[in-house]
Amino acid sequence: MEPKPGATPRRWPDHRPLTLRVEEAAQLLGISRSTAYEHVKTGHIPSLKFGRARRVPRAAVDQLIAEALARP
């Protein structure tokens, strides 16, 4: 069954948003909110700006975690 246009994530429990709030990214990375914002400011954590909202691509968080696991 195809999702209807405009379907909300509540209707699709397996839905993973493509972007996260900085606070959500911090939680996934296990760092504080202020540390996450500092890394966003320096560019270590890539982010996008939509109006006044700052979002972190989920793929960037996944990549940061993968890189950390790959380090000896």
Secondary structure by P-SEA (a helix, b strand, c coil): cccccccccccccccccccccaaaaaaaacccaaaaaaaaaaccccccccccbbbbbaaaaaaaaaaaaacc
